[in-house]
């Protein structure tokens, strides 16, 4: 009689869900890379009165990186 129709249906369904989810995960990954590049290129002026350039960069982007990581995890 061949393979079970229900098995083929669920296999195609989960394959579609996996492809759809992987597409959005890849899109979110590229968005995360763009957000990190934007944060590195344009540090927020928060805490810009502390320390040297590297300290200002670290303290200015740290809250933004924490929020970005929390949104993507």
Secondary structure by P-SEA (a helix, b strand, c coil): ccccaaaaaaaaaaaaaaaaaaaaaaaaaaaaaaaaaaaaacccccccccccaaaaaaaaaaaaaaaaaaaac
